[in-house]
Amino acid sequence: MRRGKWGAVAARILVLWLAALPAWAEYGDVILNRRAEAEGMPPVIFPHWFHRIRFRCKVCHFELGFEMRAGSNDVTMQEIIDGKFCGMCHNDDIAWGTENCFLCHSGKPGLKSGIRGGHSTKGPGIW
């Protein structure tokens, strides 16, 4: 039993260490860097497909107010803190809150805003 406990501790340390490393955007991710670097933060990498697995499009694009067109959402941190847009779920109740900055602001410096892959390739397999 003791060995399992230390294995779990090591796994948590590894996850925290990996979460602290800047991330590359992957296929289907949305990069948000309109304001981030200008305000001294790394770009946001929004894992669209990760969220899409769990929720229907209408949850974010109707109920939370996100426009369907990339680049048309001018979301501020204050709005998120006030419980709008991402802040509807990222409120320390449904998902982590805004004090965990680097879980979202995890992009490598210099990433340009936009969608990686899906918006122009018509999906996997049609390159």
C-alpha positions as CSV (number, residue, x, y, z in Angstrom):
1,M,0.0,0.0,0.0
2,R,2.8,2.4,0.8
3,R,4.4,1.9,-2.6
4,G,1.0,2.9,-4.2
5,K,0.9,6.1,-2.2
6,W,4.3,7.2,-3.3
7,G,3.5,6.3,-6.9
8,A,0.4,8.6,-6.7
9,V,2.5,11.4,-5.2
10,A,5.1,11.0,-8.0
11,A,2.3,11.1,-10.6
12,R,0.9,14.3,-9.2
13,I,4.3,15.9,-9.2
14,L,4.8,14.9,-12.8
15,V,1.4,16.3,-13.8
16,L,2.1,19.6,-12.0
17,W,5.6,19.8,-13.6
18,L,4.2,19.1,-17.1
19,A,1.4,21.7,-16.6
20,A,4.1,24.3,-15.8
21,L,5.8,23.9,-19.2
22,P,4.7,26.1,-22.0
23,A,2.5,24.2,-24.5
24,W,2.4,24.0,-28.2
25,A,-1.0,24.2,-29.8
26,E,-2.4,21.0,-31.3
27,Y,-4.9,20.3,-34.0
28,G,-8.3,22.0,-33.2
29,D,-6.9,24.2,-30.4
30,V,-7.8,27.9,-30.4
31,I,-5.0,30.3,-29.6
32,L,-6.0,33.5,-27.9
33,N,-3.3,36.1,-28.0
34,R,-5.1,39.4,-28.8
35,R,-4.3,40.8,-25.4
36,A,-2.4,38.1,-23.4
37,E,1.2,39.0,-24.3
38,A,0.5,42.7,-24.4
39,E,-0.6,42.4,-20.8
40,G,2.4,40.3,-19.7
41,M,0.8,36.8,-19.9
42,P,1.5,33.9,-22.1
43,P,-1.1,33.2,-24.8
44,V,-4.1,31.1,-24.0
45,I,-4.5,27.7,-25.5
46,F,-8.1,26.7,-25.5
47,P,-8.6,23.0,-26.2
48,H,-11.7,23.3,-28.3
49,W,-12.1,19.6,-29.1
50,F,-11.5,18.6,-25.4
51,H,-14.5,20.8,-24.5
52,R,-16.5,19.6,-27.5
53,I,-16.3,16.0,-26.4
54,R,-18.1,17.0,-23.2
55,F,-20.6,19.7,-24.4
56,R,-22.7,20.4,-27.4
57,C,-21.9,23.4,-29.5
58,K,-24.9,25.3,-28.2
59,V,-23.6,25.3,-24.6
60,C,-20.8,27.8,-25.4
61,H,-22.0,29.2,-28.7
62,F,-25.5,30.0,-27.5
63,E,-25.8,29.8,-23.8
64,L,-22.4,31.4,-22.9
65,G,-22.5,33.9,-25.8
66,F,-19.4,32.9,-27.8
67,E,-19.7,33.8,-31.5
68,M,-19.1,31.0,-34.0
69,R,-16.4,32.9,-35.9
70,A,-12.8,32.7,-34.8
71,G,-11.5,36.1,-33.7
72,S,-15.0,37.7,-33.2
73,N,-15.0,37.2,-29.4
74,D,-13.4,40.0,-27.5
75,V,-13.3,38.4,-24.1
76,T,-11.5,40.1,-21.2
77,M,-10.2,38.6,-18.0
78,Q,-12.5,40.9,-16.0
79,E,-15.5,39.4,-17.8
80,I,-14.3,35.9,-17.0
81,I,-13.8,36.9,-13.4
82,D,-17.3,38.4,-13.4
83,G,-18.7,35.0,-14.4
84,K,-19.2,35.6,-18.1
85,F,-17.9,33.5,-21.0
86,C,-15.3,31.0,-19.6
87,G,-16.1,32.2,-16.1
88,M,-19.6,30.6,-16.2
89,C,-17.8,27.2,-15.7
90,H,-14.3,28.2,-14.6
91,N,-15.5,29.4,-11.2
92,D,-13.9,26.9,-8.7
93,D,-17.2,25.1,-8.6
94,I,-17.6,23.4,-12.0
95,A,-14.0,23.8,-13.1
96,W,-10.9,25.5,-11.8
97,G,-11.1,29.3,-11.2
98,T,-9.2,32.2,-12.5
99,E,-6.5,32.1,-9.8
100,N,-5.0,29.2,-11.7
101,C,-3.7,31.5,-14.5
102,F,-1.2,29.2,-16.1
103,L,-3.7,26.3,-16.7
104,C,-5.1,28.5,-19.5
105,H,-2.3,30.9,-20.2
106,S,0.1,28.1,-21.2
107,G,1.1,28.9,-24.7
108,K,4.6,29.5,-26.0
109,P,5.4,33.2,-26.5
110,G,4.8,34.4,-30.0
111,L,1.8,32.1,-30.9
112,K,-0.6,33.9,-33.2
113,S,-4.3,34.0,-32.5
114,G,-6.4,31.5,-34.5
115,I,-7.5,27.9,-34.8
116,R,-4.9,25.2,-35.4
117,G,-6.0,22.9,-38.2
118,G,-9.8,22.4,-38.3
119,H,-11.0,25.7,-39.7
120,S,-9.2,25.3,-43.0
121,T,-8.6,21.6,-43.5
122,K,-12.2,20.5,-43.3
123,G,-11.3,18.0,-40.6
124,P,-8.9,15.1,-40.1
125,G,-7.9,13.1,-43.2
126,I,-8.7,15.8,-45.7
127,W,-5.4,17.7,-46.0
